């Protein structure tokens, strides 16, 4: 059962996934708007955070099943 807590985790995971894909496109364009360093930091932070938030959402949903 999806709870508000697992929904927030899942939303955060989706946002991080979108940010990481956007960062990849920005870096591959050759001229990122925020600069290569900042975009690389965003990419490096959002890839593991996507997985962590997704696992937390699944764990919370499983914990609240009956």
PyMOL Python script that loads the backbone (N, CA, C, O; Angstrom):
from pymol import cmd

cmd.read_pdbstr("""\
ATOM      1  N   UNK A   1       0.847  -1.179   0.000  1.00  0.00           N
ATOM      2  CA  UNK A   1       0.000   0.000   0.000  1.00  0.00           C
ATOM      3  C   UNK A   1       0.892   1.241   0.000  1.00  0.00           C
ATOM      4  O   UNK A   1       1.836   1.343   0.784  1.00  0.00           O
ATOM      5  N   UNK A   2       0.588   2.148  -0.860  1.00  0.00           N
ATOM      6  CA  UNK A   2       1.368   3.374  -0.971  1.00  0.00           C
ATOM      7  C   UNK A   2       0.960   4.336   0.144  1.00  0.00           C
ATOM      8  O   UNK A   2      -0.205   4.723   0.243  1.00  0.00           O
ATOM      9  N   UNK A   3       1.917   4.714   0.972  1.00  0.00           N
ATOM     10  CA  UNK A   3       1.660   5.664   2.043  1.00  0.00           C
ATOM     11  C   UNK A   3       2.203   7.026   1.614  1.00  0.00           C
ATOM     12  O   UNK A   3       2.980   7.106   0.663  1.00  0.00           O
ATOM     13  N   UNK A   4       1.808   8.088   2.295  1.00  0.00           N
ATOM     14  CA  UNK A   4       2.371   9.403   1.951  1.00  0.00           C
ATOM     15  C   UNK A   4       3.894   9.428   2.051  1.00  0.00           C
ATOM     16  O   UNK A   4       4.563  10.078   1.248  1.00  0.00           O
ATOM     17  N   UNK A   5       4.435   8.725   3.031  1.00  0.00           N
ATOM     18  CA  UNK A   5       5.890   8.691   3.207  1.00  0.00           C
ATOM     19  C   UNK A   5       6.562   8.015   2.015  1.00  0.00           C
ATOM     20  O   UNK A   5       7.546   8.533   1.489  1.00  0.00           O
ATOM     21  N   UNK A   6       6.047   6.871   1.585  1.00  0.00           N
ATOM     22  CA  UNK A   6       6.652   6.188   0.436  1.00  0.00           C
ATOM     23  C   UNK A   6       6.400   6.971  -0.846  1.00  0.00           C
ATOM     24  O   UNK A   6       7.208   6.915  -1.773  1.00  0.00           O
ATOM     25  N   UNK A   7       5.293   7.696  -0.911  1.00  0.00           N
ATOM     26  CA  UNK A   7       5.030   8.549  -2.065  1.00  0.00           C
ATOM     27  C   UNK A   7       6.030   9.687  -2.183  1.00  0.00           C
ATOM     28  O   UNK A   7       6.455  10.035  -3.284  1.00  0.00           O
ATOM     29  N   UNK A   8       6.401  10.258  -1.063  1.00  0.00           N
ATOM     30  CA  UNK A   8       7.406  11.327  -1.062  1.00  0.00           C
ATOM     31  C   UNK A   8       8.769  10.778  -1.471  1.00  0.00           C
ATOM     32  O   UNK A   8       9.500  11.416  -2.228  1.00  0.00           O
ATOM     33  N   UNK A   9       9.106   9.594  -0.967  1.00  0.00           N
ATOM     34  CA  UNK A   9      10.368   8.961  -1.374  1.00  0.00           C
ATOM     35  C   UNK A   9      10.378   8.688  -2.875  1.00  0.00           C
ATOM     36  O   UNK A   9      11.383   8.924  -3.546  1.00  0.00           O
ATOM     37  N   UNK A  10       9.261   8.193  -3.399  1.00  0.00           N
ATOM     38  CA  UNK A  10       9.178   7.891  -4.818  1.00  0.00           C
ATOM     39  C   UNK A  10       9.241   9.162  -5.656  1.00  0.00           C
ATOM     40  O   UNK A  10       9.876   9.179  -6.711  1.00  0.00           O
ATOM     41  N   UNK A  11       8.594  10.214  -5.200  1.00  0.00           N
ATOM     42  CA  UNK A  11       8.669  11.504  -5.891  1.00  0.00           C
ATOM     43  C   UNK A  11      10.098  12.027  -5.914  1.00  0.00           C
ATOM     44  O   UNK A  11      10.568  12.506  -6.946  1.00  0.00           O
ATOM     45  N   UNK A  12      10.784  11.938  -4.794  1.00  0.00           N
ATOM     46  CA  UNK A  12      12.181  12.368  -4.735  1.00  0.00           C
ATOM     47  C   UNK A  12      13.067  11.555  -5.657  1.00  0.00           C
ATOM     48  O   UNK A  12      13.982  12.089  -6.284  1.00  0.00           O
ATOM     49  N   UNK A  13      12.794  10.258  -5.738  1.00  0.00           N
ATOM     50  CA  UNK A  13      13.547   9.403  -6.638  1.00  0.00           C
ATOM     51  C   UNK A  13      13.334   9.809  -8.094  1.00  0.00           C
ATOM     52  O   UNK A  13      14.285   9.850  -8.875  1.00  0.00           O
ATOM     53  N   UNK A  14      12.106  10.105  -8.452  1.00  0.00           N
ATOM     54  CA  UNK A  14      11.808  10.542  -9.828  1.00  0.00           C
ATOM     55  C   UNK A  14      12.488  11.867 -10.153  1.00  0.00           C
ATOM     56  O   UNK A  14      13.031  12.032 -11.246  1.00  0.00           O
ATOM     57  N   UNK A  15      12.465  12.796  -9.232  1.00  0.00           N
ATOM     58  CA  UNK A  15      13.096  14.098  -9.456  1.00  0.00           C
ATOM     59  C   UNK A  15      14.602  13.943  -9.609  1.00  0.00           C
ATOM     60  O   UNK A  15      15.211  14.574 -10.473  1.00  0.00           O
ATOM     61  N   UNK A  16      15.199  13.106  -8.775  1.00  0.00           N
ATOM     62  CA  UNK A  16      16.644  12.864  -8.886  1.00  0.00           C
ATOM     63  C   UNK A  16      16.998  12.183 -10.200  1.00  0.00           C
ATOM     64  O   UNK A  16      18.020  12.497 -10.809  1.00  0.00           O
ATOM     65  N   UNK A  17      16.159  11.253 -10.638  1.00  0.00           N
ATOM     66  CA  UNK A  17      16.414  10.579 -11.913  1.00  0.00           C
ATOM     67  C   UNK A  17      16.342  11.567 -13.071  1.00  0.00           C
ATOM     68  O   UNK A  17      17.165  11.514 -13.984  1.00  0.00           O
ATOM     69  N   UNK A  18      15.372  12.459 -13.040  1.00  0.00           N
ATOM     70  CA  UNK A  18      15.252  13.479 -14.088  1.00  0.00           C
ATOM     71  C   UNK A  18      16.457  14.410 -14.066  1.00  0.00           C
ATOM     72  O   UNK A  18      16.976  14.784 -15.118  1.00  0.00           O
ATOM     73  N   UNK A  19      16.903  14.784 -12.873  1.00  0.00           N
ATOM     74  CA  UNK A  19      18.073  15.659 -12.758  1.00  0.00           C
ATOM     75  C   UNK A  19      19.328  14.986 -13.281  1.00  0.00           C
ATOM     76  O   UNK A  19      20.164  15.634 -13.911  1.00  0.00           O
ATOM     77  N   UNK A  20      19.468  13.696 -13.026  1.00  0.00           N
ATOM     78  CA  UNK A  20      20.663  13.006 -13.504  1.00  0.00           C
ATOM     79  C   UNK A  20      20.656  12.870 -15.024  1.00  0.00           C
ATOM     80  O   UNK A  20      21.696  13.033 -15.663  1.00  0.00           O
ATOM     81  N   UNK A  21      19.513  12.579 -15.601  1.00  0.00           N
ATOM     82  CA  UNK A  21      19.424  12.497 -17.067  1.00  0.00           C
ATOM     83  C   UNK A  21      19.686  13.865 -17.688  1.00  0.00           C
ATOM     84  O   UNK A  21      20.379  13.970 -18.700  1.00  0.00           O
ATOM     85  N   UNK A  22      19.138  14.901 -17.087  1.00  0.00           N
ATOM     86  CA  UNK A  22      19.396  16.249 -17.585  1.00  0.00           C
ATOM     87  C   UNK A  22      20.858  16.625 -17.492  1.00  0.00           C
ATOM     88  O   UNK A  22      21.391  17.284 -18.385  1.00  0.00           O
ATOM     89  N   UNK A  23      21.508  16.212 -16.425  1.00  0.00           N
ATOM     90  CA  UNK A  23      22.936  16.496 -16.273  1.00  0.00           C
ATOM     91  C   UNK A  23      23.765  15.769 -17.326  1.00  0.00           C
ATOM     92  O   UNK A  23      24.740  16.311 -17.846  1.00  0.00           O
ATOM     93  N   UNK A  24      23.368  14.537 -17.633  1.00  0.00           N
ATOM     94  CA  UNK A  24      24.076  13.796 -18.680  1.00  0.00           C
ATOM     95  C   UNK A  24      23.942  14.517 -20.019  1.00  0.00           C
ATOM     96  O   UNK A  24      24.923  14.656 -20.750  1.00  0.00           O
ATOM     97  N   UNK A  25      22.751  14.970 -20.340  1.00  0.00           N
ATOM     98  CA  UNK A  25      22.553  15.698 -21.592  1.00  0.00           C
ATOM     99  C   UNK A  25      23.333  17.012 -21.605  1.00  0.00           C
ATOM    100  O   UNK A  25      23.915  17.379 -22.626  1.00  0.00           O
ATOM    101  N   UNK A  26      23.345  17.710 -20.488  1.00  0.00           N
ATOM    102  CA  UNK A  26      24.092  18.970 -20.410  1.00  0.00           C
ATOM    103  C   UNK A  26      25.588  18.732 -20.614  1.00  0.00           C
ATOM    104  O   UNK A  26      26.247  19.466 -21.350  1.00  0.00           O
ATOM    105  N   UNK A  27      26.113  17.703 -19.958  1.00  0.00           N
ATOM    106  CA  UNK A  27      27.537  17.420 -20.098  1.00  0.00           C
ATOM    107  C   UNK A  27      27.888  16.941 -21.499  1.00  0.00           C
ATOM    108  O   UNK A  27      28.968  17.240 -22.008  1.00  0.00           O
ATOM    109  N   UNK A  28      26.980  16.199 -22.123  1.00  0.00           N
ATOM    110  CA  UNK A  28      27.274  15.703 -23.474  1.00  0.00           C
ATOM    111  C   UNK A  28      27.136  16.786 -24.531  1.00  0.00           C
ATOM    112  O   UNK A  28      27.640  16.630 -25.643  1.00  0.00           O
ATOM    113  N   UNK A  29      26.461  17.880 -24.202  1.00  0.00           N
ATOM    114  CA  UNK A  29      26.321  18.965 -25.172  1.00  0.00           C
ATOM    115  C   UNK A  29      27.636  19.717 -25.369  1.00  0.00           C
ATOM    116  O   UNK A  29      27.834  20.378 -26.389  1.00  0.00           O
ATOM    117  N   UNK A  30      28.529  19.612 -24.391  1.00  0.00           N
ATOM    118  CA  UNK A  30      29.824  20.270 -24.500  1.00  0.00           C
ATOM    119  C   UNK A  30      29.883  21.639 -23.854  1.00  0.00           C
ATOM    120  O   UNK A  30      30.969  22.165 -23.611  1.00  0.00           O
ATOM    121  N   UNK A  31      28.722  22.225 -23.572  1.00  0.00           N
ATOM    122  CA  UNK A  31      28.696  23.559 -22.970  1.00  0.00           C
ATOM    123  C   UNK A  31      27.568  23.626 -21.937  1.00  0.00           C
ATOM    124  O   UNK A  31      26.535  24.240 -22.203  1.00  0.00           O
ATOM    125  N   UNK A  32      27.746  23.007 -20.761  1.00  0.00           N
ATOM    126  CA  UNK A  32      26.681  23.026 -19.757  1.00  0.00           C
ATOM    127  C   UNK A  32      26.435  24.434 -19.220  1.00  0.00           C
ATOM    128  O   UNK A  32      27.373  25.204 -19.014  1.00  0.00           O
ATOM    129  N   UNK A  33      25.170  24.757 -18.996  1.00  0.00           N
ATOM    130  CA  UNK A  33      24.785  26.094 -18.534  1.00  0.00           C
ATOM    131  C   UNK A  33      25.366  26.430 -17.172  1.00  0.00           C
ATOM    132  O   UNK A  33      25.773  27.568 -16.941  1.00  0.00           O
ATOM    133  N   UNK A  34      25.412  25.463 -16.264  1.00  0.00           N
ATOM    134  CA  UNK A  34      25.911  25.721 -14.913  1.00  0.00           C
ATOM    135  C   UNK A  34      27.410  25.486 -14.793  1.00  0.00           C
ATOM    136  O   UNK A  34      27.989  25.662 -13.721  1.00  0.00           O
ATOM    137  N   UNK A  35      28.028  25.093 -15.881  1.00  0.00           N
ATOM    138  CA  UNK A  35      29.451  24.769 -15.854  1.00  0.00           C
ATOM    139  C   UNK A  35      29.644  23.280 -15.654  1.00  0.00           C
ATOM    140  O   UNK A  35      28.774  22.591 -15.122  1.00  0.00           O
ATOM    141  N   UNK A  36      30.779  22.800 -16.082  1.00  0.00           N
ATOM    142  CA  UNK A  36      31.048  21.374 -16.015  1.00  0.00           C
ATOM    143  C   UNK A  36      31.164  20.848 -14.603  1.00  0.00           C
ATOM    144  O   UNK A  36      30.697  19.747 -14.311  1.00  0.00           O
ATOM    145  N   UNK A  37      31.778  21.616 -13.721  1.00  0.00           N
ATOM    146  CA  UNK A  37      31.979  21.159 -12.344  1.00  0.00           C
ATOM    147  C   UNK A  37      30.654  21.028 -11.600  1.00  0.00           C
ATOM    148  O   UNK A  37      30.387  19.996 -10.983  1.00  0.00           O
ATOM    149  N   UNK A  38      29.834  22.053 -11.654  1.00  0.00           N
ATOM    150  CA  UNK A  38      28.554  22.027 -10.935  1.00  0.00           C
ATOM    151  C   UNK A  38      27.655  20.927 -11.496  1.00  0.00           C
ATOM    152  O   UNK A  38      27.021  20.190 -10.741  1.00  0.00           O
ATOM    153  N   UNK A  39      27.603  20.821 -12.817  1.00  0.00           N
ATOM    154  CA  UNK A  39      26.776  19.791 -13.438  1.00  0.00           C
ATOM    155  C   UNK A  39      27.287  18.398 -13.089  1.00  0.00           C
ATOM    156  O   UNK A  39      26.489  17.485 -12.875  1.00  0.00           O
ATOM    157  N   UNK A  40      28.589  18.223 -13.029  1.00  0.00           N
ATOM    158  CA  UNK A  40      29.161  16.945 -12.627  1.00  0.00           C
ATOM    159  C   UNK A  40      28.844  16.604 -11.185  1.00  0.00           C
ATOM    160  O   UNK A  40      28.591  15.443 -10.863  1.00  0.00           O
ATOM    161  N   UNK A  41      28.855  17.598 -10.316  1.00  0.00           N
ATOM    162  CA  UNK A  41      28.503  17.381  -8.909  1.00  0.00           C
ATOM    163  C   UNK A  41      27.045  16.973  -8.784  1.00  0.00           C
ATOM    164  O   UNK A  41      26.708  16.066  -8.022  1.00  0.00           O
ATOM    165  N   UNK A  42      26.179  17.650  -9.539  1.00  0.00           N
ATOM    166  CA  UNK A  42      24.755  17.296  -9.525  1.00  0.00           C
ATOM    167  C   UNK A  42      24.569  15.859  -9.994  1.00  0.00           C
ATOM    168  O   UNK A  42      23.804  15.102  -9.397  1.00  0.00           O
ATOM    169  N   UNK A  43      25.266  15.485 -11.059  1.00  0.00           N
ATOM    170  CA  UNK A  43      25.174  14.128 -11.577  1.00  0.00           C
ATOM    171  C   UNK A  43      25.683  13.117 -10.561  1.00  0.00           C
ATOM    172  O   UNK A  43      25.041  12.092 -10.332  1.00  0.00           O
ATOM    173  N   UNK A  44      26.819  13.393  -9.955  1.00  0.00           N
ATOM    174  CA  UNK A  44      27.403  12.474  -8.980  1.00  0.00           C
ATOM    175  C   UNK A  44      26.529  12.325  -7.738  1.00  0.00           C
ATOM    176  O   UNK A  44      26.524  11.265  -7.113  1.00  0.00           O
ATOM    177  N   UNK A  45      25.793  13.366  -7.373  1.00  0.00           N
ATOM    178  CA  UNK A  45      24.944  13.298  -6.182  1.00  0.00           C
ATOM    179  C   UNK A  45      23.603  12.632  -6.467  1.00  0.00           C
ATOM    180  O   UNK A  45      23.070  11.922  -5.615  1.00  0.00           O
ATOM    181  N   UNK A  46      23.055  12.856  -7.654  1.00  0.00           N
ATOM    182  CA  UNK A  46      21.702  12.373  -7.912  1.00  0.00           C
ATOM    183  C   UNK A  46      21.631  10.903  -8.314  1.00  0.00           C
ATOM    184  O   UNK A  46      20.603  10.259  -8.101  1.00  0.00           O
ATOM    185  N   UNK A  47      22.699  10.362  -8.889  1.00  0.00           N
ATOM    186  CA  UNK A  47      22.644   8.943  -9.282  1.00  0.00           C
ATOM    187  C   UNK A  47      22.472   8.035  -8.064  1.00  0.00           C
ATOM    188  O   UNK A  47      21.549   7.220  -8.059  1.00  0.00           O
ATOM    189  N   UNK A  48      23.316   8.133  -7.030  1.00  0.00           N
ATOM    190  CA  UNK A  48      23.083   7.252  -5.878  1.00  0.00           C
ATOM    191  C   UNK A  48      21.824   7.622  -5.088  1.00  0.00           C
ATOM    192  O   UNK A  48      21.167   6.752  -4.517  1.00  0.00           O
ATOM    193  N   UNK A  49      21.493   8.906  -5.059  1.00  0.00           N
ATOM    194  CA  UNK A  49      20.306   9.334  -4.321  1.00  0.00           C
ATOM    195  C   UNK A  49      19.035   8.775  -4.943  1.00  0.00           C
ATOM    196  O   UNK A  49      18.079   8.475  -4.229  1.00  0.00           O
ATOM    197  N   UNK A  50      19.012   8.631  -6.265  1.00  0.00           N
ATOM    198  CA  UNK A  50      17.870   8.027  -6.945  1.00  0.00           C
ATOM    199  C   UNK A  50      17.641   6.609  -6.429  1.00  0.00           C
ATOM    200  O   UNK A  50      16.517   6.236  -6.092  1.00  0.00           O
ATOM    201  N   UNK A  51      18.705   5.829  -6.371  1.00  0.00           N
ATOM    202  CA  UNK A  51      18.589   4.455  -5.892  1.00  0.00           C
ATOM    203  C   UNK A  51      18.199   4.366  -4.431  1.00  0.00           C
ATOM    204  O   UNK A  51      17.362   3.545  -4.055  1.00  0.00           O
ATOM    205  N   UNK A  52      18.799   5.201  -3.614  1.00  0.00           N
ATOM    206  CA  UNK A  52      18.509   5.180  -2.174  1.00  0.00           C
ATOM    207  C   UNK A  52      17.050   5.527  -1.914  1.00  0.00           C
ATOM    208  O   UNK A  52      16.385   4.859  -1.123  1.00  0.00           O
ATOM    209  N   UNK A  53      16.553   6.558  -2.568  1.00  0.00           N
ATOM    210  CA  UNK A  53      15.158   6.962  -2.362  1.00  0.00           C
ATOM    211  C   UNK A  53      14.184   5.921  -2.903  1.00  0.00           C
ATOM    212  O   UNK A  53      13.130   5.691  -2.310  1.00  0.00           O
ATOM    213  N   UNK A  54      14.529   5.289  -4.027  1.00  0.00           N
ATOM    214  CA  UNK A  54      13.656   4.249  -4.572  1.00  0.00           C
ATOM    215  C   UNK A  54      13.582   3.052  -3.633  1.00  0.00           C
ATOM    216  O   UNK A  54      12.499   2.528  -3.371  1.00  0.00           O
ATOM    217  N   UNK A  55      14.726   2.623  -3.130  1.00  0.00           N
ATOM    218  CA  UNK A  55      14.750   1.500  -2.192  1.00  0.00           C
ATOM    219  C   UNK A  55      13.980   1.852  -0.920  1.00  0.00           C
ATOM    220  O   UNK A  55      13.277   1.002  -0.372  1.00  0.00           O
ATOM    221  N   UNK A  56      14.101   3.081  -0.447  1.00  0.00           N
ATOM    222  CA  UNK A  56      13.367   3.505   0.746  1.00  0.00           C
ATOM    223  C   UNK A  56      11.864   3.501   0.487  1.00  0.00           C
ATOM    224  O   UNK A  56      11.086   3.133   1.368  1.00  0.00           O
ATOM    225  N   UNK A  57      11.449   3.906  -0.706  1.00  0.00           N
ATOM    226  CA  UNK A  57      10.017   3.909  -1.049  1.00  0.00           C
ATOM    227  C   UNK A  57       9.478   2.486  -1.083  1.00  0.00           C
ATOM    228  O   UNK A  57       8.394   2.221  -0.562  1.00  0.00           O
ATOM    229  N   UNK A  58      10.219   1.575  -1.686  1.00  0.00           N
ATOM    230  CA  UNK A  58       9.781   0.183  -1.762  1.00  0.00           C
ATOM    231  C   UNK A  58       9.755  -0.454  -0.368  1.00  0.00           C
ATOM    232  O   UNK A  58       8.824  -1.186  -0.033  1.00  0.00           O
ATOM    233  N   UNK A  59      10.768  -0.174   0.428  1.00  0.00           N
ATOM    234  CA  UNK A  59      10.817  -0.737   1.778  1.00  0.00           C
ATOM    235  C   UNK A  59       9.654  -0.229   2.634  1.00  0.00           C
ATOM    236  O   UNK A  59       9.058  -0.995   3.391  1.00  0.00           O
ATOM    237  N   UNK A  60       9.334   1.051   2.514  1.00  0.00           N
ATOM    238  CA  UNK A  60       8.231   1.610   3.294  1.00  0.00           C
ATOM    239  C   UNK A  60       6.890   1.043   2.830  1.00  0.00           C
ATOM    240  O   UNK A  60       6.019   0.747   3.648  1.00  0.00           O
ATOM    241  N   UNK A  61       6.729   0.895   1.525  1.00  0.00           N
ATOM    242  CA  UNK A  61       5.481   0.327   1.009  1.00  0.00           C
ATOM    243  C   UNK A  61       5.324  -1.128   1.445  1.00  0.00           C
ATOM    244  O   UNK A  61       4.223  -1.551   1.797  1.00  0.00           O
ATOM    245  N   UNK A  62       6.401  -1.889   1.424  1.00  0.00           N
ATOM    246  CA  UNK A  62       6.332  -3.291   1.877  1.00  0.00           C
ATOM    247  C   UNK A  62       6.047  -3.386   3.374  1.00  0.00           C
ATOM    248  O   UNK A  62       5.333  -4.284   3.821  1.00  0.00           O
ATOM    249  N   UNK A  63       6.602  -2.466   4.136  1.00  0.00           N
ATOM    250  CA  UNK A  63       6.392  -2.493   5.591  1.00  0.00           C
ATOM    251  C   UNK A  63       4.955  -2.188   5.963  1.00  0.00           C
ATOM    252  O   UNK A  63       4.493  -2.592   7.030  1.00  0.00           O
ATOM    253  N   UNK A  64       4.243  -1.481   5.099  1.00  0.00           N
ATOM    254  CA  UNK A  64       2.868  -1.095   5.407  1.00  0.00           C
ATOM    255  C   UNK A  64       1.820  -1.966   4.717  1.00  0.00           C
ATOM    256  O   UNK A  64       0.637  -1.627   4.719  1.00  0.00           O
ATOM    257  N   UNK A  65       2.239  -3.074   4.133  1.00  0.00           N
ATOM    258  CA  UNK A  65       1.283  -4.002   3.525  1.00  0.00           C
ATOM    259  C   UNK A  65       0.668  -4.884   4.588  1.00  0.00           C
ATOM    260  O   UNK A  65       1.287  -5.207   5.602  1.00  0.00           O
ATOM    261  N   UNK A  66      -0.563  -5.261   4.325  1.00  0.00           N
ATOM    262  CA  UNK A  66      -1.248  -6.171   5.266  1.00  0.00           C
ATOM    263  C   UNK A  66      -1.708  -7.396   4.542  1.00  0.00           C
ATOM    264  O   UNK A  66      -2.305  -8.285   5.150  1.00  0.00           O
TER     265      UNK A  66
END
""", "prot")
cmd.dss("prot")
cmd.show_as("cartoon", "prot")
cmd.util.cbc("prot")
cmd.orient("prot")
